[in-house]
Amino acid sequence: MALGVSLQKEMVTAIARDVLAEKGTIFSVETCEGEKYLRDVVVQLELLILGFNVISKTSLLRLTRKTEALVQGNTLHARLQNLPLDGLWSSNDYGVCIGSSEVQYARHDQLQDIEGSFSFIQVEQSHHLSDFDINRIKLLARASGATVVFFGQSTGVNSSFGQLIQRNKRAQFEMRGKEHFMLFETAIEDPQEKQTYLRAS
C-alpha cells in the first residue's frame, strides 16, 4: 500500500511542480478501464493547483469524452462540498471557481469552441482523440504555456495517443525527465479496500 501512495505522490508532485514552474511539459498517463480512480487523481490535481493560486489568478481546463462525465459528481464540485470553504468557491455547469482562479470543463467535441489561456490542461480518454484533436490541444497549450496531461488507455503504437506515449518514453530514456506514467487499480489483501497504484514506465 505504501508503494502505491508513494508513486501516486511522485506523479502528482511532478505534474504540480511543472505547472507552478510554468514549464509547459506534455505528460502521458496510461490508464485501465474504470473512471472512479482516475477521477480521484484529476480532482486531486485540480484542487492542488487551484489551492496554490487562490489569490493569483489562473485557469485550468479538463476535457472529457462523455457528457455525463461533466456532472457535478465527477468534478471538483463534489470534493469542495465536503470542505468548510463556504464563500470561497462557486460553481456552474461548466466550471468551478476558487478565489480568483477557475477550472473549466468541456467535452472533446467542444474543442473548437474553447477560448482563453490556461496554465494546466487535463484530457481524459485521450485514446479516442484523433491526430488533429491532439495537435489542437497541443497548440492551445503552447499558446498558453500550459502543462498538459493526456490520460488514456494504450491502444497500440499506431494510434495518436500511442504515438504520444512512445515519444514520452523515448524522452524519459534520454533522461529528459519523467513524462510518462502508468496508472492502474488493483485489489490489495483486504477485499473491502482498493489502492490506486502508479508506475513510472
ABEGO torsion letter per residue (X at the ends): XAAAAAAAAAAAAAAAAAAAAGAGBBBBBBBBBEAAAAAAAAAAAAAAAAAAAAABBBBBBBBBABAAAABAAABAAAAAAABBABGABBBBAAEBBBEABBBBBBBAAAAAABBEBBABBBBBGAAABBAAAAAAAAAAAAAAGBBBBBBBBBAEAABAAAAAAAAAAAAAAAGAEBABBBBBBBBBABAABBBBBBBBX
